[in-house]
Amino acid sequence: MVTLNLPFIEEELEKINAGDQVMLSGTLYVGRDQVHKRLTAAIEGGESLPFELNGNGIYYMGPSPKVEGFALGSAGPTTSARMDPFSPLLLKHGLRVMVGKGPRSAEVLSAIKEYKGLYLQAFGGCGALYSSCILSSEVLCYPDLGPEALLKLEVKNMPTICIVDSRGNKI
């Protein structure tokens, strides 16, 4: 088991291998396809991003409304492939850690290896478990997207497994 504190130092990613259990703690951003589309447009338009990609990770999550006693309701992963058209550009511009579920395209796998990123799998059907790992949640940007807004989470001991490591090894 490996603990990855977010934001991370690049060298920490090199120590994580495909198949390792990875516990995430710290600041984790949430963005799905509409957030990725806007981040990509900002990069292509030379605009600044609402958060620094370097050292940070994005969780592909579909949050449900807040539940009493928790920062969010169910916080399970969503299908990562929906972000594939945007992920290589984000990796090129500093994103290194992506958390979601399901397979990734050949282009994303190649970009993960080229830019020394990680693809971490969150476990489908574990939305309540992930909700219990979230200490706080706030809308950072794009509130007009409703549940697809860019969120900033503080997480503690969020369990994942490394599916693709920084050397391109995968399980």
Chimera marker file (.cmm) of the C-alpha trace (Angstrom):
<marker_set name="trace">
<marker id="1" x="0.000" y="0.000" z="0.000" r="1" g="1" b="0" radius="0.5"/>
<marker id="2" x="1.271" y="3.436" z="-0.980" r="1" g="1" b="0" radius="0.5"/>
<marker id="3" x="0.090" y="6.784" z="0.361" r="1" g="1" b="0" radius="0.5"/>
<marker id="4" x="0.058" y="9.666" z="-2.122" r="1" g="1" b="0" radius="0.5"/>
<marker id="5" x="-0.369" y="13.110" z="-0.588" r="1" g="1" b="0" radius="0.5"/>
<marker id="6" x="-1.866" y="15.727" z="-2.874" r="1" g="1" b="0" radius="0.5"/>
<marker id="7" x="-0.492" y="17.978" z="-4.135" r="1" g="1" b="0" radius="0.5"/>
<marker id="8" x="2.349" y="15.599" z="-4.860" r="1" g="1" b="0" radius="0.5"/>
<marker id="9" x="6.006" y="15.834" z="-5.820" r="1" g="1" b="0" radius="0.5"/>
<marker id="10" x="6.757" y="14.336" z="-9.267" r="1" g="1" b="0" radius="0.5"/>
<marker id="11" x="9.320" y="11.871" z="-7.876" r="1" g="1" b="0" radius="0.5"/>
<marker id="12" x="6.598" y="10.290" z="-5.720" r="1" g="1" b="0" radius="0.5"/>
<marker id="13" x="4.778" y="9.095" z="-8.829" r="1" g="1" b="0" radius="0.5"/>
<marker id="14" x="7.821" y="7.152" z="-10.020" r="1" g="1" b="0" radius="0.5"/>
<marker id="15" x="7.643" y="4.974" z="-6.884" r="1" g="1" b="0" radius="0.5"/>
<marker id="16" x="4.106" y="3.793" z="-7.674" r="1" g="1" b="0" radius="0.5"/>
<marker id="17" x="3.746" y="0.642" z="-9.752" r="1" g="1" b="0" radius="0.5"/>
<marker id="18" x="0.825" y="-0.787" z="-11.703" r="1" g="1" b="0" radius="0.5"/>
<marker id="19" x="-1.100" y="-2.954" z="-9.261" r="1" g="1" b="0" radius="0.5"/>
<marker id="20" x="-0.187" y="-0.931" z="-6.163" r="1" g="1" b="0" radius="0.5"/>
<marker id="21" x="-2.959" y="0.061" z="-3.804" r="1" g="1" b="0" radius="0.5"/>
<marker id="22" x="-2.800" y="3.848" z="-3.496" r="1" g="1" b="0" radius="0.5"/>
<marker id="23" x="-4.397" y="5.822" z="-0.672" r="1" g="1" b="0" radius="0.5"/>
<marker id="24" x="-4.995" y="9.462" z="-1.620" r="1" g="1" b="0" radius="0.5"/>
<marker id="25" x="-4.973" y="12.273" z="0.936" r="1" g="1" b="0" radius="0.5"/>
<marker id="26" x="-5.042" y="16.031" z="0.425" r="1" g="1" b="0" radius="0.5"/>
<marker id="27" x="-6.570" y="18.235" z="-2.274" r="1" g="1" b="0" radius="0.5"/>
<marker id="28" x="-8.234" y="16.407" z="-5.167" r="1" g="1" b="0" radius="0.5"/>
<marker id="29" x="-10.159" y="18.144" z="-7.934" r="1" g="1" b="0" radius="0.5"/>
<marker id="30" x="-13.312" y="16.757" z="-9.530" r="1" g="1" b="0" radius="0.5"/>
<marker id="31" x="-14.041" y="17.271" z="-13.193" r="1" g="1" b="0" radius="0.5"/>
<marker id="32" x="-15.960" y="15.344" z="-15.797" r="1" g="1" b="0" radius="0.5"/>
<marker id="33" x="-16.243" y="15.821" z="-19.539" r="1" g="1" b="0" radius="0.5"/>
<marker id="34" x="-17.758" y="19.327" z="-19.504" r="1" g="1" b="0" radius="0.5"/>
<marker id="35" x="-15.021" y="20.586" z="-17.143" r="1" g="1" b="0" radius="0.5"/>
<marker id="36" x="-12.393" y="18.920" z="-19.327" r="1" g="1" b="0" radius="0.5"/>
<marker id="37" x="-13.875" y="20.601" z="-22.394" r="1" g="1" b="0" radius="0.5"/>
<marker id="38" x="-13.610" y="24.014" z="-20.717" r="1" g="1" b="0" radius="0.5"/>
<marker id="39" x="-10.089" y="23.398" z="-19.412" r="1" g="1" b="0" radius="0.5"/>
<marker id="40" x="-9.028" y="22.369" z="-22.914" r="1" g="1" b="0" radius="0.5"/>
<marker id="41" x="-10.620" y="25.487" z="-24.432" r="1" g="1" b="0" radius="0.5"/>
<marker id="42" x="-8.805" y="27.651" z="-21.854" r="1" g="1" b="0" radius="0.5"/>
<marker id="43" x="-5.450" y="26.054" z="-22.676" r="1" g="1" b="0" radius="0.5"/>
<marker id="44" x="-6.045" y="26.390" z="-26.414" r="1" g="1" b="0" radius="0.5"/>
<marker id="45" x="-7.128" y="30.014" z="-25.918" r="1" g="1" b="0" radius="0.5"/>
<marker id="46" x="-4.061" y="30.893" z="-23.828" r="1" g="1" b="0" radius="0.5"/>
<marker id="47" x="-6.212" y="31.572" z="-20.753" r="1" g="1" b="0" radius="0.5"/>
<marker id="48" x="-5.252" y="30.743" z="-17.183" r="1" g="1" b="0" radius="0.5"/>
<marker id="49" x="-6.797" y="27.684" z="-15.556" r="1" g="1" b="0" radius="0.5"/>
<marker id="50" x="-8.852" y="27.774" z="-12.345" r="1" g="1" b="0" radius="0.5"/>
<marker id="51" x="-6.267" y="25.539" z="-10.622" r="1" g="1" b="0" radius="0.5"/>
<marker id="52" x="-2.674" y="24.502" z="-11.183" r="1" g="1" b="0" radius="0.5"/>
<marker id="53" x="-2.468" y="21.180" z="-13.042" r="1" g="1" b="0" radius="0.5"/>
<marker id="54" x="1.100" y="20.472" z="-11.888" r="1" g="1" b="0" radius="0.5"/>
<marker id="55" x="1.135" y="18.419" z="-8.708" r="1" g="1" b="0" radius="0.5"/>
<marker id="56" x="-2.601" y="17.865" z="-8.681" r="1" g="1" b="0" radius="0.5"/>
<marker id="57" x="-5.046" y="15.158" z="-9.631" r="1" g="1" b="0" radius="0.5"/>
<marker id="58" x="-8.530" y="14.989" z="-11.107" r="1" g="1" b="0" radius="0.5"/>
<marker id="59" x="-11.201" y="12.560" z="-9.975" r="1" g="1" b="0" radius="0.5"/>
<marker id="60" x="-13.868" y="11.655" z="-12.518" r="1" g="1" b="0" radius="0.5"/>
<marker id="61" x="-16.834" y="11.602" z="-10.170" r="1" g="1" b="0" radius="0.5"/>
<marker id="62" x="-20.563" y="12.121" z="-10.363" r="1" g="1" b="0" radius="0.5"/>
<marker id="63" x="-21.417" y="13.620" z="-6.955" r="1" g="1" b="0" radius="0.5"/>
<marker id="64" x="-24.846" y="13.422" z="-5.434" r="1" g="1" b="0" radius="0.5"/>
<marker id="65" x="-26.290" y="16.113" z="-3.149" r="1" g="1" b="0" radius="0.5"/>
<marker id="66" x="-24.811" y="16.593" z="0.298" r="1" g="1" b="0" radius="0.5"/>
<marker id="67" x="-25.986" y="14.215" z="3.003" r="1" g="1" b="0" radius="0.5"/>
<marker id="68" x="-26.173" y="15.287" z="6.643" r="1" g="1" b="0" radius="0.5"/>
<marker id="69" x="-22.894" y="14.499" z="8.373" r="1" g="1" b="0" radius="0.5"/>
<marker id="70" x="-20.923" y="14.255" z="5.098" r="1" g="1" b="0" radius="0.5"/>
<marker id="71" x="-19.275" y="16.745" z="2.737" r="1" g="1" b="0" radius="0.5"/>
<marker id="72" x="-21.129" y="15.133" z="-0.209" r="1" g="1" b="0" radius="0.5"/>
<marker id="73" x="-23.572" y="12.365" z="-0.866" r="1" g="1" b="0" radius="0.5"/>
<marker id="74" x="-22.468" y="9.354" z="-2.865" r="1" g="1" b="0" radius="0.5"/>
<marker id="75" x="-19.122" y="10.104" z="-4.534" r="1" g="1" b="0" radius="0.5"/>
<marker id="76" x="-18.469" y="7.166" z="-6.844" r="1" g="1" b="0" radius="0.5"/>
<marker id="77" x="-16.336" y="7.242" z="-9.976" r="1" g="1" b="0" radius="0.5"/>
<marker id="78" x="-17.670" y="7.799" z="-13.470" r="1" g="1" b="0" radius="0.5"/>
<marker id="79" x="-16.439" y="6.329" z="-16.753" r="1" g="1" b="0" radius="0.5"/>
<marker id="80" x="-12.994" y="7.664" z="-17.613" r="1" g="1" b="0" radius="0.5"/>
<marker id="81" x="-13.292" y="7.132" z="-21.378" r="1" g="1" b="0" radius="0.5"/>
<marker id="82" x="-15.514" y="10.228" z="-21.627" r="1" g="1" b="0" radius="0.5"/>
<marker id="83" x="-12.456" y="12.325" z="-20.730" r="1" g="1" b="0" radius="0.5"/>
<marker id="84" x="-10.154" y="10.626" z="-23.253" r="1" g="1" b="0" radius="0.5"/>
<marker id="85" x="-10.509" y="13.284" z="-25.993" r="1" g="1" b="0" radius="0.5"/>
<marker id="86" x="-9.180" y="15.904" z="-23.535" r="1" g="1" b="0" radius="0.5"/>
<marker id="87" x="-6.731" y="13.995" z="-21.324" r="1" g="1" b="0" radius="0.5"/>
<marker id="88" x="-3.623" y="14.002" z="-23.566" r="1" g="1" b="0" radius="0.5"/>
<marker id="89" x="-3.625" y="17.821" z="-23.759" r="1" g="1" b="0" radius="0.5"/>
<marker id="90" x="-4.139" y="18.141" z="-20.002" r="1" g="1" b="0" radius="0.5"/>
<marker id="91" x="-1.294" y="15.690" z="-19.390" r="1" g="1" b="0" radius="0.5"/>
<marker id="92" x="0.909" y="17.736" z="-21.730" r="1" g="1" b="0" radius="0.5"/>
<marker id="93" x="0.134" y="20.816" z="-19.632" r="1" g="1" b="0" radius="0.5"/>
<marker id="94" x="0.925" y="19.307" z="-16.246" r="1" g="1" b="0" radius="0.5"/>
<marker id="95" x="-1.868" y="16.986" z="-15.128" r="1" g="1" b="0" radius="0.5"/>
<marker id="96" x="-0.339" y="13.755" z="-13.840" r="1" g="1" b="0" radius="0.5"/>
<marker id="97" x="-2.928" y="11.923" z="-11.726" r="1" g="1" b="0" radius="0.5"/>
<marker id="98" x="-6.314" y="10.842" z="-13.042" r="1" g="1" b="0" radius="0.5"/>
<marker id="99" x="-8.786" y="8.827" z="-10.968" r="1" g="1" b="0" radius="0.5"/>
<marker id="100" x="-11.781" y="7.103" z="-12.509" r="1" g="1" b="0" radius="0.5"/>
<marker id="101" x="-13.049" y="3.752" z="-13.681" r="1" g="1" b="0" radius="0.5"/>
<marker id="102" x="-12.820" y="1.740" z="-16.851" r="1" g="1" b="0" radius="0.5"/>
<marker id="103" x="-10.347" y="1.450" z="-19.723" r="1" g="1" b="0" radius="0.5"/>
<marker id="104" x="-8.526" y="4.341" z="-21.407" r="1" g="1" b="0" radius="0.5"/>
<marker id="105" x="-7.768" y="4.913" z="-25.098" r="1" g="1" b="0" radius="0.5"/>
<marker id="106" x="-4.422" y="4.139" z="-26.710" r="1" g="1" b="0" radius="0.5"/>
<marker id="107" x="-3.799" y="7.901" z="-26.995" r="1" g="1" b="0" radius="0.5"/>
<marker id="108" x="-4.301" y="8.422" z="-23.268" r="1" g="1" b="0" radius="0.5"/>
<marker id="109" x="-2.123" y="5.419" z="-22.396" r="1" g="1" b="0" radius="0.5"/>
<marker id="110" x="0.635" y="6.807" z="-24.618" r="1" g="1" b="0" radius="0.5"/>
<marker id="111" x="0.321" y="10.281" z="-23.027" r="1" g="1" b="0" radius="0.5"/>
<marker id="112" x="0.451" y="8.795" z="-19.508" r="1" g="1" b="0" radius="0.5"/>
<marker id="113" x="3.754" y="7.146" z="-20.378" r="1" g="1" b="0" radius="0.5"/>
<marker id="114" x="5.151" y="10.183" z="-22.238" r="1" g="1" b="0" radius="0.5"/>
<marker id="115" x="4.337" y="12.640" z="-19.437" r="1" g="1" b="0" radius="0.5"/>
<marker id="116" x="4.930" y="10.188" z="-16.562" r="1" g="1" b="0" radius="0.5"/>
<marker id="117" x="1.428" y="10.299" z="-15.145" r="1" g="1" b="0" radius="0.5"/>
<marker id="118" x="-0.759" y="7.780" z="-13.323" r="1" g="1" b="0" radius="0.5"/>
<marker id="119" x="-4.195" y="6.377" z="-13.931" r="1" g="1" b="0" radius="0.5"/>
<marker id="120" x="-5.760" y="5.264" z="-10.678" r="1" g="1" b="0" radius="0.5"/>
<marker id="121" x="-8.896" y="3.151" z="-10.568" r="1" g="1" b="0" radius="0.5"/>
<marker id="122" x="-11.606" y="4.022" z="-8.085" r="1" g="1" b="0" radius="0.5"/>
<marker id="123" x="-13.955" y="1.188" z="-7.294" r="1" g="1" b="0" radius="0.5"/>
<marker id="124" x="-17.401" y="1.289" z="-8.888" r="1" g="1" b="0" radius="0.5"/>
<marker id="125" x="-20.267" y="0.754" z="-6.467" r="1" g="1" b="0" radius="0.5"/>
<marker id="126" x="-18.328" y="2.335" z="-3.589" r="1" g="1" b="0" radius="0.5"/>
<marker id="127" x="-19.826" y="5.831" z="-3.649" r="1" g="1" b="0" radius="0.5"/>
<marker id="128" x="-20.684" y="5.727" z="0.054" r="1" g="1" b="0" radius="0.5"/>
<marker id="129" x="-17.152" y="4.594" z="0.929" r="1" g="1" b="0" radius="0.5"/>
<marker id="130" x="-15.644" y="7.442" z="-1.109" r="1" g="1" b="0" radius="0.5"/>
<marker id="131" x="-18.043" y="9.939" z="0.454" r="1" g="1" b="0" radius="0.5"/>
<marker id="132" x="-16.695" y="8.947" z="3.871" r="1" g="1" b="0" radius="0.5"/>
<marker id="133" x="-13.161" y="9.845" z="2.678" r="1" g="1" b="0" radius="0.5"/>
<marker id="134" x="-14.143" y="13.404" z="1.713" r="1" g="1" b="0" radius="0.5"/>
<marker id="135" x="-13.504" y="15.933" z="4.472" r="1" g="1" b="0" radius="0.5"/>
<marker id="136" x="-14.727" y="18.973" z="2.533" r="1" g="1" b="0" radius="0.5"/>
<marker id="137" x="-16.095" y="19.933" z="-0.859" r="1" g="1" b="0" radius="0.5"/>
<marker id="138" x="-16.487" y="23.271" z="-2.593" r="1" g="1" b="0" radius="0.5"/>
<marker id="139" x="-17.422" y="24.424" z="-6.071" r="1" g="1" b="0" radius="0.5"/>
<marker id="140" x="-14.230" y="25.937" z="-7.461" r="1" g="1" b="0" radius="0.5"/>
<marker id="141" x="-15.419" y="26.951" z="-10.916" r="1" g="1" b="0" radius="0.5"/>
<marker id="142" x="-18.150" y="26.527" z="-13.549" r="1" g="1" b="0" radius="0.5"/>
<marker id="143" x="-21.156" y="26.498" z="-11.172" r="1" g="1" b="0" radius="0.5"/>
<marker id="144" x="-23.446" y="26.705" z="-14.220" r="1" g="1" b="0" radius="0.5"/>
<marker id="145" x="-22.594" y="23.043" z="-14.862" r="1" g="1" b="0" radius="0.5"/>
<marker id="146" x="-24.487" y="22.002" z="-11.722" r="1" g="1" b="0" radius="0.5"/>
<marker id="147" x="-23.319" y="18.532" z="-10.660" r="1" g="1" b="0" radius="0.5"/>
<marker id="148" x="-20.614" y="18.706" z="-13.345" r="1" g="1" b="0" radius="0.5"/>
<marker id="149" x="-19.012" y="21.850" z="-11.868" r="1" g="1" b="0" radius="0.5"/>
<marker id="150" x="-15.308" y="21.814" z="-11.042" r="1" g="1" b="0" radius="0.5"/>
<marker id="151" x="-15.047" y="20.810" z="-7.381" r="1" g="1" b="0" radius="0.5"/>
<marker id="152" x="-12.201" y="21.031" z="-4.911" r="1" g="1" b="0" radius="0.5"/>
<marker id="153" x="-12.176" y="18.219" z="-2.371" r="1" g="1" b="0" radius="0.5"/>
<marker id="154" x="-10.100" y="17.511" z="0.682" r="1" g="1" b="0" radius="0.5"/>
<marker id="155" x="-9.778" y="13.744" z="1.004" r="1" g="1" b="0" radius="0.5"/>
<marker id="156" x="-8.222" y="11.404" z="3.524" r="1" g="1" b="0" radius="0.5"/>
<marker id="157" x="-7.254" y="7.790" z="2.847" r="1" g="1" b="0" radius="0.5"/>
<marker id="158" x="-9.226" y="7.451" z="-0.371" r="1" g="1" b="0" radius="0.5"/>
<marker id="159" x="-8.540" y="3.922" z="-1.673" r="1" g="1" b="0" radius="0.5"/>
<marker id="160" x="-7.574" y="3.399" z="-5.318" r="1" g="1" b="0" radius="0.5"/>
<marker id="161" x="-5.445" y="1.003" z="-7.315" r="1" g="1" b="0" radius="0.5"/>
<marker id="162" x="-2.838" y="2.014" z="-9.884" r="1" g="1" b="0" radius="0.5"/>
<marker id="163" x="-3.955" y="0.728" z="-13.290" r="1" g="1" b="0" radius="0.5"/>
<marker id="164" x="-1.293" y="2.532" z="-15.371" r="1" g="1" b="0" radius="0.5"/>
<marker id="165" x="1.974" y="3.692" z="-13.831" r="1" g="1" b="0" radius="0.5"/>
<marker id="166" x="4.369" y="6.439" z="-14.944" r="1" g="1" b="0" radius="0.5"/>
<marker id="167" x="6.382" y="3.988" z="-17.046" r="1" g="1" b="0" radius="0.5"/>
<marker id="168" x="3.304" y="2.866" z="-18.978" r="1" g="1" b="0" radius="0.5"/>
<marker id="169" x="2.985" y="-0.477" z="-17.203" r="1" g="1" b="0" radius="0.5"/>
<marker id="170" x="-0.652" y="-1.467" z="-16.782" r="1" g="1" b="0" radius="0.5"/>
<marker id="171" x="-2.892" y="-4.090" z="-15.272" r="1" g="1" b="0" radius="0.5"/>
<link id1="1" id2="2" r="1" g="1" b="0" radius="0.2"/>
<link id1="2" id2="3" r="1" g="1" b="0" radius="0.2"/>
<link id1="3" id2="4" r="1" g="1" b="0" radius="0.2"/>
<link id1="4" id2="5" r="1" g="1" b="0" radius="0.2"/>
<link id1="5" id2="6" r="1" g="1" b="0" radius="0.2"/>
<link id1="6" id2="7" r="1" g="1" b="0" radius="0.2"/>
<link id1="7" id2="8" r="1" g="1" b="0" radius="0.2"/>
<link id1="8" id2="9" r="1" g="1" b="0" radius="0.2"/>
<link id1="9" id2="10" r="1" g="1" b="0" radius="0.2"/>
<link id1="10" id2="11" r="1" g="1" b="0" radius="0.2"/>
<link id1="11" id2="12" r="1" g="1" b="0" radius="0.2"/>
<link id1="12" id2="13" r="1" g="1" b="0" radius="0.2"/>
<link id1="13" id2="14" r="1" g="1" b="0" radius="0.2"/>
<link id1="14" id2="15" r="1" g="1" b="0" radius="0.2"/>
<link id1="15" id2="16" r="1" g="1" b="0" radius="0.2"/>
<link id1="16" id2="17" r="1" g="1" b="0" radius="0.2"/>
<link id1="17" id2="18" r="1" g="1" b="0" radius="0.2"/>
<link id1="18" id2="19" r="1" g="1" b="0" radius="0.2"/>
<link id1="19" id2="20" r="1" g="1" b="0" radius="0.2"/>
<link id1="20" id2="21" r="1" g="1" b="0" radius="0.2"/>
<link id1="21" id2="22" r="1" g="1" b="0" radius="0.2"/>
<link id1="22" id2="23" r="1" g="1" b="0" radius="0.2"/>
<link id1="23" id2="24" r="1" g="1" b="0" radius="0.2"/>
<link id1="24" id2="25" r="1" g="1" b="0" radius="0.2"/>
<link id1="25" id2="26" r="1" g="1" b="0" radius="0.2"/>
<link id1="26" id2="27" r="1" g="1" b="0" radius="0.2"/>
<link id1="27" id2="28" r="1" g="1" b="0" radius="0.2"/>
<link id1="28" id2="29" r="1" g="1" b="0" radius="0.2"/>
<link id1="29" id2="30" r="1" g="1" b="0" radius="0.2"/>
<link id1="30" id2="31" r="1" g="1" b="0" radius="0.2"/>
<link id1="31" id2="32" r="1" g="1" b="0" radius="0.2"/>
<link id1="32" id2="33" r="1" g="1" b="0" radius="0.2"/>
<link id1="33" id2="34" r="1" g="1" b="0" radius="0.2"/>
<link id1="34" id2="35" r="1" g="1" b="0" radius="0.2"/>
<link id1="35" id2="36" r="1" g="1" b="0" radius="0.2"/>
<link id1="36" id2="37" r="1" g="1" b="0" radius="0.2"/>
<link id1="37" id2="38" r="1" g="1" b="0" radius="0.2"/>
<link id1="38" id2="39" r="1" g="1" b="0" radius="0.2"/>
<link id1="39" id2="40" r="1" g="1" b="0" radius="0.2"/>
<link id1="40" id2="41" r="1" g="1" b="0" radius="0.2"/>
<link id1="41" id2="42" r="1" g="1" b="0" radius="0.2"/>
<link id1="42" id2="43" r="1" g="1" b="0" radius="0.2"/>
<link id1="43" id2="44" r="1" g="1" b="0" radius="0.2"/>
<link id1="44" id2="45" r="1" g="1" b="0" radius="0.2"/>
<link id1="45" id2="46" r="1" g="1" b="0" radius="0.2"/>
<link id1="46" id2="47" r="1" g="1" b="0" radius="0.2"/>
<link id1="47" id2="48" r="1" g="1" b="0" radius="0.2"/>
<link id1="48" id2="49" r="1" g="1" b="0" radius="0.2"/>
<link id1="49" id2="50" r="1" g="1" b="0" radius="0.2"/>
<link id1="50" id2="51" r="1" g="1" b="0" radius="0.2"/>
<link id1="51" id2="52" r="1" g="1" b="0" radius="0.2"/>
<link id1="52" id2="53" r="1" g="1" b="0" radius="0.2"/>
<link id1="53" id2="54" r="1" g="1" b="0" radius="0.2"/>
<link id1="54" id2="55" r="1" g="1" b="0" radius="0.2"/>
<link id1="55" id2="56" r="1" g="1" b="0" radius="0.2"/>
<link id1="56" id2="57" r="1" g="1" b="0" radius="0.2"/>
<link id1="57" id2="58" r="1" g="1" b="0" radius="0.2"/>
<link id1="58" id2="59" r="1" g="1" b="0" radius="0.2"/>
<link id1="59" id2="60" r="1" g="1" b="0" radius="0.2"/>
<link id1="60" id2="61" r="1" g="1" b="0" radius="0.2"/>
<link id1="61" id2="62" r="1" g="1" b="0" radius="0.2"/>
<link id1="62" id2="63" r="1" g="1" b="0" radius="0.2"/>
<link id1="63" id2="64" r="1" g="1" b="0" radius="0.2"/>
<link id1="64" id2="65" r="1" g="1" b="0" radius="0.2"/>
<link id1="65" id2="66" r="1" g="1" b="0" radius="0.2"/>
<link id1="66" id2="67" r="1" g="1" b="0" radius="0.2"/>
<link id1="67" id2="68" r="1" g="1" b="0" radius="0.2"/>
<link id1="68" id2="69" r="1" g="1" b="0" radius="0.2"/>
<link id1="69" id2="70" r="1" g="1" b="0" radius="0.2"/>
<link id1="70" id2="71" r="1" g="1" b="0" radius="0.2"/>
<link id1="71" id2="72" r="1" g="1" b="0" radius="0.2"/>
<link id1="72" id2="73" r="1" g="1" b="0" radius="0.2"/>
<link id1="73" id2="74" r="1" g="1" b="0" radius="0.2"/>
<link id1="74" id2="75" r="1" g="1" b="0" radius="0.2"/>
<link id1="75" id2="76" r="1" g="1" b="0" radius="0.2"/>
<link id1="76" id2="77" r="1" g="1" b="0" radius="0.2"/>
<link id1="77" id2="78" r="1" g="1" b="0" radius="0.2"/>
<link id1="78" id2="79" r="1" g="1" b="0" radius="0.2"/>
<link id1="79" id2="80" r="1" g="1" b="0" radius="0.2"/>
<link id1="80" id2="81" r="1" g="1" b="0" radius="0.2"/>
<link id1="81" id2="82" r="1" g="1" b="0" radius="0.2"/>
<link id1="82" id2="83" r="1" g="1" b="0" radius="0.2"/>
<link id1="83" id2="84" r="1" g="1" b="0" radius="0.2"/>
<link id1="84" id2="85" r="1" g="1" b="0" radius="0.2"/>
<link id1="85" id2="86" r="1" g="1" b="0" radius="0.2"/>
<link id1="86" id2="87" r="1" g="1" b="0" radius="0.2"/>
<link id1="87" id2="88" r="1" g="1" b="0" radius="0.2"/>
<link id1="88" id2="89" r="1" g="1" b="0" radius="0.2"/>
<link id1="89" id2="90" r="1" g="1" b="0" radius="0.2"/>
<link id1="90" id2="91" r="1" g="1" b="0" radius="0.2"/>
<link id1="91" id2="92" r="1" g="1" b="0" radius="0.2"/>
<link id1="92" id2="93" r="1" g="1" b="0" radius="0.2"/>
<link id1="93" id2="94" r="1" g="1" b="0" radius="0.2"/>
<link id1="94" id2="95" r="1" g="1" b="0" radius="0.2"/>
<link id1="95" id2="96" r="1" g="1" b="0" radius="0.2"/>
<link id1="96" id2="97" r="1" g="1" b="0" radius="0.2"/>
<link id1="97" id2="98" r="1" g="1" b="0" radius="0.2"/>
<link id1="98" id2="99" r="1" g="1" b="0" radius="0.2"/>
<link id1="99" id2="100" r="1" g="1" b="0" radius="0.2"/>
<link id1="100" id2="101" r="1" g="1" b="0" radius="0.2"/>
<link id1="101" id2="102" r="1" g="1" b="0" radius="0.2"/>
<link id1="102" id2="103" r="1" g="1" b="0" radius="0.2"/>
<link id1="103" id2="104" r="1" g="1" b="0" radius="0.2"/>
<link id1="104" id2="105" r="1" g="1" b="0" radius="0.2"/>
<link id1="105" id2="106" r="1" g="1" b="0" radius="0.2"/>
<link id1="106" id2="107" r="1" g="1" b="0" radius="0.2"/>
<link id1="107" id2="108" r="1" g="1" b="0" radius="0.2"/>
<link id1="108" id2="109" r="1" g="1" b="0" radius="0.2"/>
<link id1="109" id2="110" r="1" g="1" b="0" radius="0.2"/>
<link id1="110" id2="111" r="1" g="1" b="0" radius="0.2"/>
<link id1="111" id2="112" r="1" g="1" b="0" radius="0.2"/>
<link id1="112" id2="113" r="1" g="1" b="0" radius="0.2"/>
<link id1="113" id2="114" r="1" g="1" b="0" radius="0.2"/>
<link id1="114" id2="115" r="1" g="1" b="0" radius="0.2"/>
<link id1="115" id2="116" r="1" g="1" b="0" radius="0.2"/>
<link id1="116" id2="117" r="1" g="1" b="0" radius="0.2"/>
<link id1="117" id2="118" r="1" g="1" b="0" radius="0.2"/>
<link id1="118" id2="119" r="1" g="1" b="0" radius="0.2"/>
<link id1="119" id2="120" r="1" g="1" b="0" radius="0.2"/>
<link id1="120" id2="121" r="1" g="1" b="0" radius="0.2"/>
<link id1="121" id2="122" r="1" g="1" b="0" radius="0.2"/>
<link id1="122" id2="123" r="1" g="1" b="0" radius="0.2"/>
<link id1="123" id2="124" r="1" g="1" b="0" radius="0.2"/>
<link id1="124" id2="125" r="1" g="1" b="0" radius="0.2"/>
<link id1="125" id2="126" r="1" g="1" b="0" radius="0.2"/>
<link id1="126" id2="127" r="1" g="1" b="0" radius="0.2"/>
<link id1="127" id2="128" r="1" g="1" b="0" radius="0.2"/>
<link id1="128" id2="129" r="1" g="1" b="0" radius="0.2"/>
<link id1="129" id2="130" r="1" g="1" b="0" radius="0.2"/>
<link id1="130" id2="131" r="1" g="1" b="0" radius="0.2"/>
<link id1="131" id2="132" r="1" g="1" b="0" radius="0.2"/>
<link id1="132" id2="133" r="1" g="1" b="0" radius="0.2"/>
<link id1="133" id2="134" r="1" g="1" b="0" radius="0.2"/>
<link id1="134" id2="135" r="1" g="1" b="0" radius="0.2"/>
<link id1="135" id2="136" r="1" g="1" b="0" radius="0.2"/>
<link id1="136" id2="137" r="1" g="1" b="0" radius="0.2"/>
<link id1="137" id2="138" r="1" g="1" b="0" radius="0.2"/>
<link id1="138" id2="139" r="1" g="1" b="0" radius="0.2"/>
<link id1="139" id2="140" r="1" g="1" b="0" radius="0.2"/>
<link id1="140" id2="141" r="1" g="1" b="0" radius="0.2"/>
<link id1="141" id2="142" r="1" g="1" b="0" radius="0.2"/>
<link id1="142" id2="143" r="1" g="1" b="0" radius="0.2"/>
<link id1="143" id2="144" r="1" g="1" b="0" radius="0.2"/>
<link id1="144" id2="145" r="1" g="1" b="0" radius="0.2"/>
<link id1="145" id2="146" r="1" g="1" b="0" radius="0.2"/>
<link id1="146" id2="147" r="1" g="1" b="0" radius="0.2"/>
<link id1="147" id2="148" r="1" g="1" b="0" radius="0.2"/>
<link id1="148" id2="149" r="1" g="1" b="0" radius="0.2"/>
<link id1="149" id2="150" r="1" g="1" b="0" radius="0.2"/>
<link id1="150" id2="151" r="1" g="1" b="0" radius="0.2"/>
<link id1="151" id2="152" r="1" g="1" b="0" radius="0.2"/>
<link id1="152" id2="153" r="1" g="1" b="0" radius="0.2"/>
<link id1="153" id2="154" r="1" g="1" b="0" radius="0.2"/>
<link id1="154" id2="155" r="1" g="1" b="0" radius="0.2"/>
<link id1="155" id2="156" r="1" g="1" b="0" radius="0.2"/>
<link id1="156" id2="157" r="1" g="1" b="0" radius="0.2"/>
<link id1="157" id2="158" r="1" g="1" b="0" radius="0.2"/>
<link id1="158" id2="159" r="1" g="1" b="0" radius="0.2"/>
<link id1="159" id2="160" r="1" g="1" b="0" radius="0.2"/>
<link id1="160" id2="161" r="1" g="1" b="0" radius="0.2"/>
<link id1="161" id2="162" r="1" g="1" b="0" radius="0.2"/>
<link id1="162" id2="163" r="1" g="1" b="0" radius="0.2"/>
<link id1="163" id2="164" r="1" g="1" b="0" radius="0.2"/>
<link id1="164" id2="165" r="1" g="1" b="0" radius="0.2"/>
<link id1="165" id2="166" r="1" g="1" b="0" radius="0.2"/>
<link id1="166" id2="167" r="1" g="1" b="0" radius="0.2"/>
<link id1="167" id2="168" r="1" g="1" b="0" radius="0.2"/>
<link id1="168" id2="169" r="1" g="1" b="0" radius="0.2"/>
<link id1="169" id2="170" r="1" g="1" b="0" radius="0.2"/>
<link id1="170" id2="171" r="1" g="1" b="0" radius="0.2"/>
</marker_set>
